[in-house]
Amino acid sequence: MPNLVVLDQKTRALANRAMVRHRTALQPVAGWNHKVVPGDTLIPADECRAVVAGISHDLEPAGDTERTASWIEVLTGSLPFTKESADGLENADMWLAAIRGIYAENPTNPHERAIIEILKRCEYRPKVFDVHKVFEEFRGAWMIAKHTAEKHLKEHERRQTEAERQAKPC
């Protein structure tokens, strides 16, 4: 299934620049519990909106595409198959079907990074759970960045409402 969220090139470019420029604020170390307080310097609102749109687009499932199949070929062709590495699945076809399912339900963007990470970590074909875990690590970092950008947007809105309230005569 292709991405359903349409992202124009201008928004994509702004999101990419914002992700690099504000990497420290958006990194997982900020965490889910990072609070935006009134005195904080905020990421500009247009950049926050672009980051949220870009990550939302990137988190769309890849589906069962040719590109997905090519990454699975890289994985299966790079690591030897052993019975222990197949989650107890007796059949290589069952293992491959499980891996295809994981790749289809995950975003396209981290496929290459996931393969590289798996190849670094594994001597043999990984357990299905291990492949899923690598994708969860990448998705978790993106979700934290998206959540942080959303918090900054809420604070922008709160500050704007406060400024409008204070500008009104009593």
SEROLO-310447 format. One record per residue: residue in three letters; z, x, y of N, C-alpha, C in turn; chain. Coordinates in nm, 4 decimals. Layout:
! SEROLO-310447
+------+----------+----------+----------+----------+----------+----------+----------+----------+----------+-----+
: type :      n_w :      n_u :      n_v :     ca_w :     ca_u :     ca_v :      c_w :      c_u :      c_v : mol :
+------+----------+----------+----------+----------+----------+----------+----------+----------+----------+-----+
:  ALA :        Z :        X :        Y :        Z :        X :        Y :        Z :        X :        Y :   A :
...
+------+----------+----------+----------+----------+----------+----------+----------+----------+----------+-----+
//
This chain:
! SEROLO-310447
+------+----------+----------+----------+----------+----------+----------+----------+----------+----------+-----+
: type :      n_w :      n_u :      n_v :     ca_w :     ca_u :     ca_v :      c_w :      c_u :      c_v : mol :
+------+----------+----------+----------+----------+----------+----------+----------+----------+----------+-----+
:  MET :   0.0000 :   0.0847 :  -0.1171 :   0.0000 :   0.0000 :   0.0000 :   0.0000 :   0.0896 :   0.1239 :   A :
:  PRO :  -0.0975 :   0.0780 :   0.2111 :  -0.1017 :   0.1602 :   0.3311 :   0.0046 :   0.1162 :   0.4309 :   A :
:  ASN :   0.0304 :   0.2024 :   0.5307 :   0.1291 :   0.1690 :   0.6326 :   0.0893 :   0.0404 :   0.7037 :   A :
:  LEU :   0.1846 :  -0.0511 :   0.7170 :   0.1584 :  -0.1785 :   0.7823 :   0.1864 :  -0.1703 :   0.9322 :   A :
:  VAL :   0.2681 :  -0.0735 :   0.9725 :   0.3006 :  -0.0563 :   1.1129 :   0.1896 :   0.0250 :   1.1771 :   A :
:  VAL :   0.1257 :  -0.0290 :   1.2803 :   0.0189 :   0.0419 :   1.3482 :   0.0813 :   0.1280 :   1.4572 :   A :
:  LEU :   0.0424 :   0.2552 :   1.4586 :   0.0979 :   0.3485 :   1.5558 :  -0.0181 :   0.4176 :   1.6260 :   A :
:  ASP :  -0.0309 :   0.3949 :   1.7581 :  -0.1411 :   0.4566 :   1.8303 :  -0.1147 :   0.6063 :   1.8496 :   A :
:  GLN :  -0.2190 :   0.6815 :   1.8787 :  -0.2091 :   0.8277 :   1.8900 :  -0.1152 :   0.8712 :   2.0018 :   A :
:  LYS :  -0.1146 :   0.7981 :   2.1122 :  -0.0285 :   0.8341 :   2.2250 :   0.1191 :   0.8230 :   2.1844 :   A :
:  THR :   0.1549 :   0.7149 :   2.1153 :   0.2928 :   0.6957 :   2.0700 :   0.3297 :   0.8017 :   1.9677 :   A :
:  ARG :   0.2362 :   0.8323 :   1.8754 :   0.2614 :   0.9345 :   1.7737 :   0.2872 :   1.0703 :   1.8407 :   A :
:  ALA :   0.2049 :   1.1064 :   1.9390 :   0.2214 :   1.2351 :   2.0071 :   0.3545 :   1.2403 :   2.0812 :   A :
:  LEU :   0.3895 :   1.1308 :   2.1495 :   0.5171 :   1.1262 :   2.2213 :   0.6343 :   1.1348 :   2.1241 :   A :
:  ALA :   0.6251 :   1.0652 :   2.0119 :   0.7313 :   1.0696 :   1.9106 :   0.7474 :   1.2116 :   1.8562 :   A :
:  ASN :   0.6367 :   1.2784 :   1.8273 :   0.6433 :   1.4151 :   1.7748 :   0.7065 :   1.5103 :   1.8759 :   A :
:  ARG :   0.6649 :   1.4990 :   2.0017 :   0.7234 :   1.5852 :   2.1064 :   0.8722 :   1.5567 :   2.1231 :   A :
:  ALA :   0.9089 :   1.4298 :   2.1218 :   1.0497 :   1.3921 :   2.1388 :   1.1341 :   1.4415 :   2.0222 :   A :
:  MET :   1.0808 :   1.4331 :   1.9009 :   1.1555 :   1.4798 :   1.7838 :   1.1828 :   1.6299 :   1.7930 :   A :
:  VAL :   1.0877 :   1.7049 :   1.8465 :   1.1073 :   1.8497 :   1.8624 :   1.1993 :   1.8775 :   1.9813 :   A :
:  ARG :   1.1693 :   1.8143 :   2.0930 :   1.2446 :   1.8392 :   2.2168 :   1.3924 :   1.8012 :   2.2044 :   A :
:  HIS :   1.4209 :   1.6946 :   2.1317 :   1.5578 :   1.6441 :   2.1200 :   1.6123 :   1.6619 :   1.9788 :   A :
:  ARG :   1.5622 :   1.7639 :   1.9111 :   1.5997 :   1.7891 :   1.7714 :   1.7503 :   1.7957 :   1.7537 :   A :
:  THR :   1.8220 :   1.8610 :   1.8460 :   1.9669 :   1.8755 :   1.8335 :   2.0358 :   1.7392 :   1.8361 :   A :
:  ALA :   1.9949 :   1.6533 :   1.9258 :   2.0574 :   1.5209 :   1.9366 :   2.0232 :   1.4323 :   1.8172 :   A :
:  LEU :   1.9050 :   1.4539 :   1.7589 :   1.8585 :   1.3658 :   1.6523 :   1.8884 :   1.4181 :   1.5122 :   A :
:  GLN :   1.9378 :   1.5407 :   1.5011 :   1.9619 :   1.5993 :   1.3694 :   2.0760 :   1.5302 :   1.2971 :   A :
:  PRO :   2.0757 :   1.5413 :   1.1652 :   2.1809 :   1.4770 :   1.0861 :   2.3220 :   1.5206 :   1.1225 :   A :
:  VAL :   2.3406 :   1.6398 :   1.1806 :   2.4762 :   1.6814 :   1.2153 :   2.5390 :   1.5863 :   1.3156 :   A :
:  ALA :   2.4568 :   1.5191 :   1.3956 :   2.5104 :   1.4198 :   1.4889 :   2.5749 :   1.3063 :   1.4098 :   A :
:  GLY :   2.5148 :   1.2745 :   1.2977 :   2.5732 :   1.1788 :   1.2043 :   2.5660 :   1.0347 :   1.2503 :   A :
:  TRP :   2.5962 :   0.9468 :   1.1567 :   2.5944 :   0.8037 :   1.1847 :   2.7034 :   0.7645 :   1.2832 :   A :
:  ASN :   2.8108 :   0.8417 :   1.2876 :   2.9234 :   0.8050 :   1.3720 :   2.9180 :   0.8678 :   1.5104 :   A :
:  HIS :   2.8084 :   0.9351 :   1.5418 :   2.7936 :   0.9932 :   1.6747 :   2.7959 :   0.8801 :   1.7772 :   A :
:  LYS :   2.8883 :   0.8908 :   1.8695 :   2.9007 :   0.7854 :   1.9707 :   2.8344 :   0.8315 :   2.1001 :   A :
:  VAL :   2.7616 :   0.7427 :   2.1611 :   2.7029 :   0.7683 :   2.2915 :   2.8014 :   0.7129 :   2.3924 :   A :
:  VAL :   2.8541 :   0.8002 :   2.4754 :   2.9535 :   0.7575 :   2.5740 :   2.8911 :   0.7559 :   2.7125 :   A :
:  PRO :   2.9510 :   0.6821 :   2.8067 :   2.8916 :   0.6646 :   2.9383 :   2.8477 :   0.7934 :   3.0099 :   A :
:  GLY :   2.9147 :   0.9049 :   2.9918 :   2.8768 :   1.0268 :   3.0625 :   2.7702 :   1.1102 :   2.9939 :   A :
:  ASP :   2.7294 :   1.0715 :   2.8735 :   2.6307 :   1.1498 :   2.7981 :   2.4946 :   1.1507 :   2.8666 :   A :
:  THR :   2.4251 :   1.2631 :   2.8517 :   2.2862 :   1.2696 :   2.8928 :   2.2059 :   1.2049 :   2.7816 :   A :
:  LEU :   2.1220 :   1.1102 :   2.8183 :   2.0477 :   1.0346 :   2.7175 :   1.9056 :   1.0886 :   2.7009 :   A :
:  ILE :   1.8533 :   1.0688 :   2.5819 :   1.7116 :   1.0928 :   2.5576 :   1.6382 :   0.9851 :   2.6364 :   A :
:  PRO :   1.5321 :   1.0202 :   2.7098 :   1.4607 :   0.9181 :   2.7882 :   1.4206 :   0.7977 :   2.7019 :   A :
:  ALA :   1.4281 :   0.6795 :   2.7625 :   1.4051 :   0.5548 :   2.6890 :   1.2673 :   0.5491 :   2.6249 :   A :
:  ASP :   1.1620 :   0.5937 :   2.6968 :   1.0280 :   0.5886 :   2.6381 :   1.0176 :   0.6794 :   2.5153 :   A :
:  GLU :   1.0877 :   0.7923 :   2.5182 :   1.0872 :   0.8821 :   2.4037 :   1.1673 :   0.8222 :   2.2873 :   A :
:  CYS :   1.2776 :   0.7540 :   2.3194 :   1.3554 :   0.6861 :   2.2146 :   1.2711 :   0.5802 :   2.1449 :   A :
:  ARG :   1.1997 :   0.4997 :   2.2250 :   1.1144 :   0.3958 :   2.1670 :   1.0061 :   0.4584 :   2.0790 :   A :
:  ALA :   0.9486 :   0.5708 :   2.1235 :   0.8448 :   0.6388 :   2.0449 :   0.9023 :   0.6940 :   1.9149 :   A :
:  VAL :   1.0233 :   0.7512 :   1.9205 :   1.0870 :   0.8043 :   1.7995 :   1.1129 :   0.6905 :   1.7002 :   A :
:  VAL :   1.1666 :   0.5790 :   1.7486 :   1.1947 :   0.4648 :   1.6605 :   1.0639 :   0.4130 :   1.5993 :   A :
:  ALA :   0.9593 :   0.3992 :   1.6810 :   0.8303 :   0.3511 :   1.6293 :   0.7710 :   0.4502 :   1.5295 :   A :
:  GLY :   0.7774 :   0.5787 :   1.5619 :   0.7217 :   0.6805 :   1.4731 :   0.7928 :   0.6859 :   1.3392 :   A :
:  ILE :   0.9249 :   0.6821 :   1.3426 :   1.0006 :   0.6867 :   1.2174 :   0.9811 :   0.5582 :   1.1382 :   A :
:  SER :   0.9780 :   0.4439 :   1.2054 :   0.9524 :   0.3167 :   1.1363 :   0.8174 :   0.3229 :   1.0648 :   A :
:  HIS :   0.7180 :   0.3778 :   1.1321 :   0.5852 :   0.3939 :   1.0722 :   0.5916 :   0.4878 :   0.9525 :   A :
:  ASP :   0.6605 :   0.5997 :   0.9700 :   0.6674 :   0.7006 :   0.8646 :   0.7474 :   0.6547 :   0.7433 :   A :
:  LEU :   0.8361 :   0.5581 :   0.7606 :   0.9179 :   0.5110 :   0.6493 :   0.8512 :   0.4006 :   0.5674 :   A :
:  GLU :   0.7309 :   0.3584 :   0.6079 :   0.6574 :   0.2597 :   0.5283 :   0.6235 :   0.3210 :   0.3929 :   A :
:  PRO :   0.6372 :   0.2466 :   0.2835 :   0.6032 :   0.3006 :   0.1518 :   0.4567 :   0.3436 :   0.1435 :   A :
:  ALA :   0.4324 :   0.4513 :   0.0719 :   0.2973 :   0.5059 :   0.0597 :   0.2094 :   0.4202 :  -0.0302 :   A :
:  GLY :   0.2694 :   0.3587 :  -0.1296 :   0.1912 :   0.2826 :  -0.2261 :   0.1275 :   0.3765 :  -0.3276 :   A :
:  ASP :   0.0489 :   0.3214 :  -0.4152 :  -0.0157 :   0.4000 :  -0.5204 :  -0.1547 :   0.4380 :  -0.4715 :   A :
:  THR :  -0.1651 :   0.5468 :  -0.3970 :  -0.2910 :   0.5881 :  -0.3367 :  -0.3420 :   0.7163 :  -0.4011 :   A :
:  GLU :  -0.4624 :   0.7561 :  -0.3635 :  -0.5182 :   0.8825 :  -0.4130 :  -0.4332 :   1.0003 :  -0.3673 :   A :
:  ARG :  -0.3863 :   0.9931 :  -0.2444 :  -0.3036 :   1.1018 :  -0.1912 :  -0.1737 :   1.1143 :  -0.2719 :   A :
:  THR :  -0.1130 :   1.0011 :  -0.3033 :   0.0078 :   1.0010 :  -0.3861 :  -0.0228 :   1.0642 :  -0.5216 :   A :
:  ALA :  -0.1336 :   1.0245 :  -0.5803 :  -0.1731 :   1.0790 :  -0.7110 :  -0.1937 :   1.2294 :  -0.7036 :   A :
:  SER :  -0.2507 :   1.2777 :  -0.5935 :  -0.2750 :   1.4224 :  -0.5830 :  -0.1445 :   1.4998 :  -0.5762 :   A :
:  TRP :  -0.0428 :   1.4463 :  -0.5083 :   0.0867 :   1.5159 :  -0.5037 :   0.1538 :   1.5150 :  -0.6403 :   A :
:  ILE :   0.1386 :   1.4071 :  -0.7127 :   0.1960 :   1.4008 :  -0.8476 :   0.1263 :   1.5017 :  -0.9392 :   A :
:  GLU :  -0.0057 :   1.5190 :  -0.9220 :  -0.0785 :   1.6196 :  -0.9998 :  -0.0255 :   1.7590 :  -0.9720 :   A :
:  VAL :   0.0045 :   1.7877 :  -0.8451 :   0.0605 :   1.9185 :  -0.8102 :   0.1932 :   1.9381 :  -0.8824 :   A :
:  LEU :   0.2775 :   1.8363 :  -0.8800 :   0.4077 :   1.8453 :  -0.9457 :   0.3932 :   1.8645 :  -1.0966 :   A :
:  THR :   0.3117 :   1.7812 :  -1.1588 :   0.2987 :   1.7897 :  -1.3042 :   0.2269 :   1.9159 :  -1.3491 :   A :
:  GLY :   0.1359 :   1.9666 :  -1.2676 :   0.0635 :   2.0877 :  -1.3043 :   0.1407 :   2.2153 :  -1.2772 :   A :
:  SER :   0.2456 :   2.2082 :  -1.1975 :   0.3189 :   2.3278 :  -1.1562 :   0.4384 :   2.3603 :  -1.2438 :   A :
:  LEU :   0.4958 :   2.2609 :  -1.3084 :   0.6182 :   2.2837 :  -1.3854 :   0.5980 :   2.2466 :  -1.5323 :   A :
:  PRO :   0.6469 :   2.3296 :  -1.6242 :   0.6340 :   2.2964 :  -1.7658 :   0.7224 :   2.1766 :  -1.8025 :   A :
:  PHE :   0.6786 :   2.1029 :  -1.9011 :   0.7501 :   1.9831 :  -1.9441 :   0.8438 :   2.0181 :  -2.0592 :   A :
:  THR :   0.9687 :   1.9772 :  -2.0492 :   1.0621 :   1.9932 :  -2.1598 :   1.1277 :   1.8588 :  -2.1845 :   A :
:  LYS :   1.1729 :   1.8366 :  -2.3046 :   1.2344 :   1.7098 :  -2.3402 :   1.3590 :   1.6829 :  -2.2564 :   A :
:  GLU :   1.4376 :   1.7887 :  -2.2295 :   1.5621 :   1.7709 :  -2.1526 :   1.5344 :   1.7297 :  -2.0084 :   A :
:  SER :   1.4212 :   1.7696 :  -1.9555 :   1.3930 :   1.7412 :  -1.8149 :   1.3350 :   1.6028 :  -1.7925 :   A :
:  ALA :   1.3142 :   1.5289 :  -1.8988 :   1.2463 :   1.3996 :  -1.8858 :   1.3419 :   1.2810 :  -1.8906 :   A :
:  ASP :   1.4681 :   1.3015 :  -1.8542 :   1.5645 :   1.1913 :  -1.8523 :   1.5755 :   1.1219 :  -1.9873 :   A :
:  GLY :   1.5484 :   1.1950 :  -2.0954 :   1.5556 :   1.1348 :  -2.2269 :   1.4342 :   1.0500 :  -2.2599 :   A :
:  LEU :   1.3353 :   1.0478 :  -2.1728 :   1.2139 :   0.9726 :  -2.2024 :   1.1346 :   1.0527 :  -2.3051 :   A :
:  GLU :   1.1051 :   0.9917 :  -2.4164 :   1.0375 :   1.0609 :  -2.5261 :   0.8925 :   1.0911 :  -2.4926 :   A :
:  ASN :   0.8394 :   1.0208 :  -2.3982 :   0.6971 :   1.0214 :  -2.3756 :   0.6653 :   1.0731 :  -2.2353 :   A :
:  ALA :   0.5749 :   1.1678 :  -2.2263 :   0.5354 :   1.2228 :  -2.0966 :   0.4732 :   1.1154 :  -2.0077 :   A :
:  ASP :   0.4048 :   1.0182 :  -2.0678 :   0.3429 :   0.9102 :  -1.9898 :   0.4489 :   0.8236 :  -1.9215 :   A :
:  MET :   0.5608 :   0.8008 :  -1.9893 :   0.6696 :   0.7225 :  -1.9294 :   0.7299 :   0.7982 :  -1.8120 :   A :
:  TRP :   0.7485 :   0.9287 :  -1.8286 :   0.8019 :   1.0119 :  -1.7196 :   0.7084 :   1.0052 :  -1.5991 :   A :
:  LEU :   0.5791 :   1.0210 :  -1.6262 :   0.4798 :   1.0185 :  -1.5199 :   0.4783 :   0.8830 :  -1.4494 :   A :
:  ALA :   0.4916 :   0.7747 :  -1.5242 :   0.4954 :   0.6408 :  -1.4644 :   0.6177 :   0.6252 :  -1.3742 :   A :
:  ALA :   0.7310 :   0.6788 :  -1.4172 :   0.8530 :   0.6709 :  -1.3357 :   0.8362 :   0.7507 :  -1.2061 :   A :
:  ILE :   0.7770 :   0.8693 :  -1.2162 :   0.7541 :   0.9526 :  -1.0965 :   0.6554 :   0.8836 :  -1.0029 :   A :
:  ARG :   0.5498 :   0.8238 :  -1.0585 :   0.4533 :   0.7495 :  -0.9749 :   0.5236 :   0.6382 :  -0.8974 :   A :
:  GLY :   0.6151 :   0.5696 :  -0.9652 :   0.6892 :   0.4621 :  -0.8995 :   0.7715 :   0.5133 :  -0.7823 :   A :
:  ILE :   0.8369 :   0.6262 :  -0.8013 :   0.9168 :   0.6843 :  -0.6921 :   0.8265 :   0.7224 :  -0.5752 :   A :
:  TYR :   0.7141 :   0.7874 :  -0.6041 :   0.6227 :   0.8280 :  -0.4979 :   0.5627 :   0.7077 :  -0.4264 :   A :
:  ALA :   0.5306 :   0.6021 :  -0.4994 :   0.4701 :   0.4839 :  -0.4381 :   0.5668 :   0.4120 :  -0.3451 :   A :
:  GLU :   0.6952 :   0.4129 :  -0.3769 :   0.7915 :   0.3388 :  -0.2945 :   0.8432 :   0.4205 :  -0.1768 :   A :
:  ASN :   0.8069 :   0.5476 :  -0.1701 :   0.8540 :   0.6330 :  -0.0615 :   0.7436 :   0.6588 :   0.0394 :   A :
:  PRO :   0.7830 :   0.6978 :   0.1607 :   0.6846 :   0.7249 :   0.2654 :   0.5918 :   0.8402 :   0.2275 :   A :
:  THR :   0.4709 :   0.8388 :   0.2826 :   0.3730 :   0.9435 :   0.2570 :   0.4155 :   1.0760 :   0.3181 :   A :
:  ASN :   0.4702 :   1.0721 :   0.4388 :   0.4989 :   1.1953 :   0.5118 :   0.5776 :   1.3006 :   0.4342 :   A :
:  PRO :   0.6857 :   1.2666 :   0.3646 :   0.7599 :   1.3745 :   0.2992 :   0.7064 :   1.4169 :   0.1628 :   A :
:  HIS :   0.5930 :   1.3607 :   0.1166 :   0.5442 :   1.3953 :  -0.0162 :   0.5271 :   1.5454 :  -0.0335 :   A :
:  GLU :   0.4599 :   1.6094 :   0.0604 :   0.4369 :   1.7537 :   0.0495 :   0.5691 :   1.8291 :   0.0539 :   A :
:  ARG :   0.6554 :   1.7919 :   0.1485 :   0.7854 :   1.8582 :   0.1594 :   0.8683 :   1.8367 :   0.0333 :   A :
:  ALA :   0.8597 :   1.7174 :  -0.0255 :   0.9352 :   1.6887 :  -0.1478 :   0.8858 :   1.7761 :  -0.2629 :   A :
:  ILE :   0.7551 :   1.7897 :  -0.2752 :   0.6992 :   1.8744 :  -0.3814 :   0.7463 :   2.0182 :  -0.3642 :   A :
:  ILE :   0.7385 :   2.0702 :  -0.2425 :   0.7814 :   2.2083 :  -0.2169 :   0.9289 :   2.2245 :  -0.2511 :   A :
:  GLU :   1.0101 :   2.1278 :  -0.2111 :   1.1545 :   2.1345 :  -0.2391 :   1.1817 :   2.1289 :  -0.3898 :   A :
:  ILE :   1.1114 :   2.0427 :  -0.4599 :   1.1289 :   2.0315 :  -0.6053 :   1.0871 :   2.1615 :  -0.6735 :   A :
:  LEU :   0.9747 :   2.2179 :  -0.6300 :   0.9275 :   2.3431 :  -0.6900 :   1.0259 :   2.4575 :  -0.6647 :   A :
:  LYS :   1.0934 :   2.4546 :  -0.5491 :   1.1944 :   2.5569 :  -0.5197 :   1.3172 :   2.5408 :  -0.6094 :   A :
:  ARG :   1.3558 :   2.4166 :  -0.6354 :   1.4804 :   2.3882 :  -0.7074 :   1.4670 :   2.3920 :  -0.8599 :   A :
:  CYS :   1.3497 :   2.3622 :  -0.9112 :   1.3369 :   2.3364 :  -1.0546 :   1.2543 :   2.4419 :  -1.1271 :   A :
:  GLU :   1.2990 :   2.4724 :  -1.2474 :   1.2243 :   2.5620 :  -1.3348 :   1.1336 :   2.4799 :  -1.4275 :   A :
:  TYR :   1.1782 :   2.3596 :  -1.4600 :   1.1018 :   2.2678 :  -1.5452 :   1.0804 :   2.1383 :  -1.4689 :   A :
:  ARG :   1.0009 :   2.0498 :  -1.5241 :   0.9812 :   1.9199 :  -1.4588 :   1.1175 :   1.8539 :  -1.4409 :   A :
:  PRO :   1.1419 :   1.8061 :  -1.3214 :   1.2751 :   1.7514 :  -1.2927 :   1.2978 :   1.6160 :  -1.3566 :   A :
:  LYS :   1.4254 :   1.5800 :  -1.3610 :   1.4608 :   1.4452 :  -1.4031 :   1.4113 :   1.3497 :  -1.2952 :   A :
:  VAL :   1.3839 :   1.2285 :  -1.3350 :   1.3374 :   1.1264 :  -1.2409 :   1.4396 :   1.1103 :  -1.1287 :   A :
:  PHE :   1.5669 :   1.1118 :  -1.1636 :   1.6731 :   1.0985 :  -1.0637 :   1.6650 :   1.2106 :  -0.9602 :   A :
:  ASP :   1.6351 :   1.3335 :  -1.0029 :   1.6284 :   1.4466 :  -0.9103 :   1.5147 :   1.4306 :  -0.8091 :   A :
:  VAL :   1.4026 :   1.3758 :  -0.8533 :   1.2905 :   1.3504 :  -0.7617 :   1.3324 :   1.2438 :  -0.6607 :   A :
:  HIS :   1.3962 :   1.1391 :  -0.7089 :   1.4444 :   1.0322 :  -0.6207 :   1.5440 :   1.0896 :  -0.5181 :   A :
:  LYS :   1.6312 :   1.1776 :  -0.5632 :   1.7335 :   1.2368 :  -0.4768 :   1.6705 :   1.3176 :  -0.3620 :   A :
:  VAL :   1.5643 :   1.3925 :  -0.3909 :   1.4961 :   1.4701 :  -0.2857 :   1.4411 :   1.3763 :  -0.1790 :   A :
:  PHE :   1.3782 :   1.2668 :  -0.2215 :   1.3265 :   1.1704 :  -0.1237 :   1.4396 :   1.1076 :  -0.0427 :   A :
:  GLU :   1.5510 :   1.0785 :  -0.1059 :   1.6652 :   1.0207 :  -0.0347 :   1.7187 :   1.1161 :   0.0716 :   A :
:  GLU :   1.7179 :   1.2448 :   0.0435 :   1.7628 :   1.3435 :   0.1427 :   1.6736 :   1.3390 :   0.2662 :   A :
:  PHE :   1.5407 :   1.3369 :   0.2443 :   1.4485 :   1.3315 :   0.3575 :   1.4618 :   1.1994 :   0.4331 :   A :
:  ARG :   1.4701 :   1.0898 :   0.3592 :   1.4818 :   0.9584 :   0.4231 :   1.6123 :   0.9478 :   0.5023 :   A :
:  GLY :   1.7206 :   1.0045 :   0.4483 :   1.8491 :   1.0004 :   0.5170 :   1.8445 :   1.0684 :   0.6528 :   A :
:  ALA :   1.7806 :   1.1841 :   0.6585 :   1.7695 :   1.2558 :   0.7863 :   1.6883 :   1.1744 :   0.8869 :   A :
:  TRP :   1.5805 :   1.1102 :   0.8407 :   1.5006 :   1.0273 :   0.9302 :   1.5788 :   0.9066 :   0.9792 :   A :
:  MET :   1.6554 :   0.8443 :   0.8895 :   1.7325 :   0.7268 :   0.9283 :   1.8385 :   0.7623 :   1.0323 :   A :
:  ILE :   1.8994 :   0.8793 :   1.0194 :   1.9979 :   0.9229 :   1.1183 :   1.9307 :   0.9424 :   1.2533 :   A :
:  ALA :   1.8150 :   1.0060 :   1.2544 :   1.7419 :   1.0273 :   1.3800 :   1.7036 :   0.8931 :   1.4431 :   A :
:  LYS :   1.6554 :   0.7999 :   1.3619 :   1.6176 :   0.6674 :   1.4126 :   1.7402 :   0.5945 :   1.4679 :   A :
:  HIS :   1.8496 :   0.5998 :   1.3946 :   1.9726 :   0.5333 :   1.4365 :   2.0241 :   0.5922 :   1.5686 :   A :
:  THR :   2.0162 :   0.7237 :   1.5818 :   2.0602 :   0.7899 :   1.7053 :   1.9733 :   0.7472 :   1.8225 :   A :
:  ALA :   1.8419 :   0.7430 :   1.8031 :   1.7507 :   0.6996 :   1.9095 :   1.7804 :   0.5542 :   1.9486 :   A :
:  GLU :   1.8099 :   0.4700 :   1.8506 :   1.8441 :   0.3302 :   1.8803 :   1.9734 :   0.3213 :   1.9611 :   A :
:  LYS :   2.0718 :   0.4057 :   1.9299 :   2.1964 :   0.4078 :   2.0075 :   2.1696 :   0.4481 :   2.1523 :   A :
:  HIS :   2.0817 :   0.5472 :   2.1711 :   2.0472 :   0.5891 :   2.3069 :   1.9775 :   0.4752 :   2.3815 :   A :
:  LEU :   1.8893 :   0.4018 :   2.3130 :   1.8233 :   0.2872 :   2.3775 :   1.9240 :   0.1812 :   2.4196 :   A :
:  LYS :   2.0206 :   0.1518 :   2.3325 :   2.1242 :   0.0532 :   2.3673 :   2.2027 :   0.0991 :   2.4898 :   A :
:  GLU :   2.2338 :   0.2275 :   2.4954 :   2.3087 :   0.2797 :   2.6103 :   2.2244 :   0.2731 :   2.7371 :   A :
:  HIS :   2.0932 :   0.2979 :   2.7262 :   2.0039 :   0.2811 :   2.8425 :   2.0127 :   0.1377 :   2.8931 :   A :
:  GLU :   2.0048 :   0.0419 :   2.8006 :   2.0112 :  -0.0998 :   2.8381 :   2.1460 :  -0.1328 :   2.9016 :   A :
:  ARG :   2.2545 :  -0.0809 :   2.8439 :   2.3873 :  -0.1078 :   2.8977 :   2.3993 :  -0.0517 :   3.0398 :   A :
:  ARG :   2.3502 :   0.0698 :   3.0597 :   2.3583 :   0.1313 :   3.1927 :   2.2733 :   0.0559 :   3.2937 :   A :
:  GLN :   2.1562 :   0.0085 :   3.2511 :   2.0703 :  -0.0668 :   3.3420 :   2.1376 :  -0.1985 :   3.3815 :   A :
:  THR :   2.1956 :  -0.2675 :   3.2849 :   2.2665 :  -0.3934 :   3.3123 :   2.3830 :  -0.3677 :   3.4063 :   A :
:  GLU :   2.4564 :  -0.2609 :   3.3832 :   2.5696 :  -0.2252 :   3.4697 :   2.5234 :  -0.1945 :   3.6114 :   A :
:  ALA :   2.4140 :  -0.1203 :   3.6245 :   2.3599 :  -0.0866 :   3.7579 :   2.3157 :  -0.2136 :   3.8313 :   A :
:  GLU :   2.2512 :  -0.3055 :   3.7592 :   2.2068 :  -0.4316 :   3.8199 :   2.3275 :  -0.5155 :   3.8627 :   A :
:  ARG :   2.4307 :  -0.5151 :   3.7807 :   2.5523 :  -0.5911 :   3.8131 :   2.6182 :  -0.5347 :   3.9375 :   A :
:  GLN :   2.6253 :  -0.4041 :   3.9478 :   2.6887 :  -0.3415 :   4.0628 :   2.6039 :  -0.3544 :   4.1887 :   A :
:  ALA :   2.4704 :  -0.3665 :   4.1747 :   2.3812 :  -0.3772 :   4.2908 :   2.3879 :  -0.5168 :   4.3530 :   A :
:  LYS :   2.4294 :  -0.6169 :   4.2772 :   2.4373 :  -0.7537 :   4.3299 :   2.5574 :  -0.7645 :   4.4255 :   A :
:  PRO :   2.5334 :  -0.8263 :   4.5414 :   2.6461 :  -0.8466 :   4.6315 :   2.7418 :  -0.9540 :   4.5756 :   A :
:  CYS :   2.8669 :  -0.9374 :   4.6054 :   2.9674 :  -1.0318 :   4.5541 :   2.9594 :  -1.1638 :   4.6184 :   A :
+------+----------+----------+----------+----------+----------+----------+----------+----------+----------+-----+
//
